């Protein structure tokens, strides 16, 4: 059986953007991550070794984005999904939604959505 996990609006403080003020100070982004994986063994055994530990995944995402600087959300999302797939072979499909509050003064946020499958 294939299961889905969704992490909604993970707050990450990181460097993103092309403007001088964006390059000089980190800003908050909000990421929603949905991924699928083969969950039969985890459901049968009740053992975390057979699932994707979403606490470890969120720590990885926060660390990755705080260590790297990006100009564009598109590049950030692509590199992040590649890194997630390389760290977790169990993940079969991943969808990222990255929200950037304040990117457009008249809007609540701008966002970019990327989906990838193995």
Secondary structure, DSSP 8 states (H G I E B T S, - for coil): -EEEEEEEEEEEEE-B-SSHHHHHS-EEEEEEEEEEEE-HHHHHH--GGGS--HHHHHHHHHHHHHH--BS-HHHHHHHHHHHHHHH-TTEEEEEEEEEEETSSTTSSEEEEEEEEE-
